[in-house]
Amino acid sequence: MNNIPPLNAAALLKQHRLRADKNLGQNFLQDPLALEKIVAAAEIQKTDSVLEIGPGLGSLTRYLSVTARDVVAVELYPKLAAVLQGVIKSCANVRLIQADILSCSPKELGLPENYIVAANIPYNITSAIIRHLLESKPKPRRIVLTIQKEVAERICETPPDMSLLALSVQVYGKPSISARIPAGAFFPTPKVDSAIVKIEIYPEPLIPSPLLPVFFKLSKAGFGQKRKTLRNSLAAGLKISTREAEALLANSKIDPQRRAETLSIEEWKALSEQLRQ
């Protein structure tokens, strides 16, 4: 892949009279070594279809193109999509779609079962994108995201330091950090470093699908007031009395004085089953 010419994001933006909007998370990854690390983490085979979310100016798109059978690149912003069309004109196996990924299902995009996701995305939509993809059909077998380093670390947290983001990801798959990427690998240079997080998707969620709505309702309530005990945070979040919350926890064999970040997924499952009953 070293024969792919580097992409100069600053020059390309200037050529098309565009500016990167930092408020929209438009930091374009252009370092060849970092791009190779993303492709390596994705473990793409020649038979794989890849979904790239937010391809931007196409730095990663070109690397994915020479590795995968085909690439579906979904770009939200029309002006960037117009530039990208020119960058990838020689990549016959790339299909560019100008759309919001949160409004598109993998089926509508023509993706097969067990496709791979590779993306450099703004951290504030990480959870929404993951949940959208994993609650849609067909499902990916692997998701590889380049995101803010602190967010990547939060996704991989375990009890007693679990976060709502970690919980919402780990119910669907096993996350790990594949590599760290310095801020200087991007243009414009962000204020923080990034990391590549890889999520290996389970065949089925750890919480049975019919129970997932209750699980997400409970976990959102539990993490809604992190400084409080579960008894108090669940009472406030579910709009029930503290006595009812304490009974719910006791029936699930969970100490009402514990906090949300200390619970395992199995304990959240037991709690969800009690609430549904």
N, C-alpha and C positions, 0 to 999 in steps of 0.2 A: 504493500500500500504506500510505500515511501515515494513512489513515482507520481503520486497525486500532487499537483502544484499547490502550494499554500494559497489560501484565500485572504486577501487584504481587505478586511471589513471596512476600515476607514475610507480607503480609496473607492470601494464599491458604493458605499453610501454617498460619498461626495459626488461620484459620477452620476448618480440618479437623484441628486439633490434631496437626499433624505438624512434624517438625524435619528440616532438611537434614542428611544424614550425610556429613560431609566425607571420612570414610574410604572411602566408596563413590563418591567423586567427584561428589557431588550439589551442584554449583554451577550454579544456574539462570540461563541467559542471558536478560536481559530488556530490554536496551537496543535501541530500535527501529532505530537506525542500524546497529548490528552485525548485527541480524537481516536487514536489507535487503541488507547486504554478502554474507551467506551465500547468499541467494536469487540475487543477481546473479552470484556466482561459479558457482553451479550451472547457470546458463544454461537454465532450465527453459522449455519450450514448453507451450502449451495441450494438446498431444497426449501429453505425457509422464506416465509413472507414476513416483512417487517413493517410495523407502523411507526412512523416518526411524527411526533407531535411538536408543533412549533419549529419547523426546519429553518425559519429565518432566512439567512442568506445562502444556506446550502452547504456549509462546511462539512457537517456530519453526513448529510444526504449523499454526497459523493463517495464517502468511505463505505456507507451501507450498500450503495449501489453495486460496488465491485465484489461484495461479499455475499449478498442475499440473492435469492431467485427474483424477488420483486420487492419494491418499497412503495408504500402508500404514505405520502407526505401531506399532512393536514396543517395548513397555515391559516391563522385567523385574519391577518391583516392584508388587505388587497394590494397595497403598495409593495409590501415585502414579497408577496406571491408573484407579482409581476417581475421583480428583480430575479427571484429564484428561478422562474421559468427560463430565463436566459442562462443562468449558471448551470442548470442541469440539462440543457438542450441535447447534450451528447449522451445522456444516461437514459437509454431506451427502456430500461426496466423500472423507471420511477414514474409513478402516477401522482400528480400534484392536485390537491383538492383545497380550494379556498373556502374554509368553513370553521365553525367553532366545534372543537372536538366534543365538548359537553352536549352538543345537540346532535351528534352523529353516533349511531350504533356501529359496532364492528361489522355487523351483518350488512348494513347499508353501505359500508365502505368496501364490501367484497372480500373481507379478510377470512381466511380459513381457520379451523380449530387449531390451537397450539401455535398461533403466530407469536412473534416477539415484538415487544415495545422498546424503542430506544428514543430517548428525548432529553433535551436540555430545557427545563421548564422553570418558570417563576415559582418560588417556594410557596407562595400564598395560595396556589391552586393545586398543590401536590395531592392533598387528601381527596379533593373533589374528583380529580382525574383518575386516581387509583380506584376509588369506589365506583366511579362510572364504568370503567373498563371491566371491573371484576363482577359487577352485577348485570353485565350485558352478555349476550351470546353472539358469536362464540367467544371463549375466554382465551387470553394469552397463556403461554406456559412460563413466560419469563418477562419481567419488566425491569428495564435498566434506565435509571434516571440520574441526570446530573443536576444536583440541587445544592442549595446552601449547606455548608458542612454541618452546622449546628442542627439543621433540620434532618439531615441524613442520620446523624448520631441519635437524634430523638426517636426516629423511626425504629432504630435497632435496640432501644432501651427495653429492659426487663424488670419485673418486680424486684425490689421495692421502689423502683424509679420509673415505673410505667407512665406513659403519657396517653392521652386520648388518641393522638395521631398514631402512636406505636400500636395501640390496641386495635384500631380500625384497619391497620395494614396487616398485622400479624394474624388476624383471624382468617385471612385469605392466603397468606404465604409467608415464607421464611426470608427475612431481609438480612443483608450483610453489606458492609462497605468494601468495595473492590479497590478503590484508589482515591487519593485526595488530589485535587486540582488547585493550583495557586491562582489567586485573583488575576495575576499577570497573563494568564492564558486567554483572557477575554478582552474584547473591545466593545464598549468602553470598559475600563478596569473597575470592577465592583469593589466595595469596601471590605468584603469578606471572601474567604476562600470557599471553594465548593468541594463536593465529594460525589463519587459515583456509587449509588446504592443499587444493589441487585436484589430483586425479589423473586424467589422461586415459588411459583404458584402451586398450591395444593390441589389435588383433583377435586376435592370438595372443601368448603369452608369448615373451620373447626367448630363453628356454631351452625347447626342445621339451618338450611335456608328459611324454613317457616318461622324460625325463632329469631332471625336477624333483625326484623323491625323492633321487637321488644328489646333485644340486646343493645341496639344503637340508642334507643330511648333511655334505657337504664344507664348506659355508660356516659351518655351526654349529661344526664342528671348527676351522676356520681362525680364527674370531673368539673361540674359547673361551678363548684365552690371548693377549690382544692385545699384550702386551709382548714376546712371543716371535716369532722368525722363523717363516715358514710351515713350514719343515722341522720344527721342534720342535712347533709347535701342531698340525699335521696328524698327526704321529706320536702325540702324546698323545690327540688327539680321535678318531682312527680306530683307535687301539690297534695300530699297526704300528711297525716299527723306523724310526729316523731315516734309515737307508740306503734303505729302501723309500719313505719320504716324499720323499727327495731324488731318487730315480729317477722318481717320479711327476711331480714338478715339472719335472725336466729334460726328460722326454718331452713335456711341455706347453709347453716353451720359456719357463719361468718360473724366475727366479733364486731358489734355495732360501732366500736371505738376506732376501728381501723380506717385508713384513708384509701381513696380510690386507687392511688398509684401502687399500692401493695398487693392488689388482687391479681391472681393469675387468670388466664382465659377460662380455665375450667371452673373457677369460682364465679366468674361472670356468667358462665353458662348455667350453673346451678341457680344463680339469682334470677336469671331470665326465665327459667322454667317455673320457679316459684311465683314470679309476677304474673306469668301467663295463666297459671292455675287460679 
